[in-house]
């Protein structure tokens, strides 16, 4: 399967999903500015990060610019602590959004000129959109593997629908959950006629063409 | 109508005869390899692609799909999907079955990228990305 990425470059999208996912936080000083501990974070000065789920020093849960990076620590520029760190927390690069996966019923082959408005979304009873989490957990978008000259990363969760009405689905498309921008679309090798009681299981995979 | 199936339409060998119908068809750029989702055009027997959308030079227009395993685990090979005037996959009715045309790109004469927006069906351009221009 090759995937179509009409609105962003494949490399850019992979980079966002794979390397924008961030890492766990193990410390946040109650100081001004807050110094975050995150082993081998890989950030650079001036990166923008979104910090969440830090316990105790909750002022760290914000979006801030990174400064004074060291191997395992970085400062949240301009952010002062408001308490002692207790536990938890993670960060991700700002601008990384989740994806929303939608099934399609249109009779067309995705082309690189397309937008989300090109496609017709499924409407069968029991249909819901699915969220592809782009942030933090490595299990969501594992580091790509190379097989027979192609590089791909498979989303860690199989997506399943159980329709209670009939409809033929021809593929799916993924848009940014907040931007609405089309990320990619794919046709199934052959369309699937769904009926009440069927189960459709889908595995999303990003593959470099 | 029964479940849609996909079957090849026409014989790629027919394209050899049809190629003569297109005059001065420019060759594909040197080293060109179609991208997944790329608009392409090619020569083919018109009788085998009735209703197929044609570029200004008379060649048929379609979308290239790279082969592989889809999200449902189904395998398909590299293929070109010809489109109709609305930009939909070209279909034909046989009995109660709707057949969707798909062609082996290796057998297509004069296969080359669409380089003029005007060769893309207007219905697809209506929802195209603003400023999109076809690239080789």
Interface residues (C-beta under 8 A of the other chain):
Chain A: X1 X2 X3 X4 X6 X7 X106 X107 X108 X109 X110 X111 X112 X113 X114 X115 X117 X118 X150 X168 X170 X172 X186 X187 X188 X189 X190 X191 X192 X193 X200 X201 X202 X203 X204 X205 X207 X209
Chain B: X3 X4 X5 X6 X35 X36 X37 X38 X39 X62 X63 X65 X66 X67 X68 X69 X70 X71 X72 X73 X74 X75 X76 X81 X83 X87 X88 X89 X91 X100 X120 X124 X125 X127 X128 X129 X132 X134
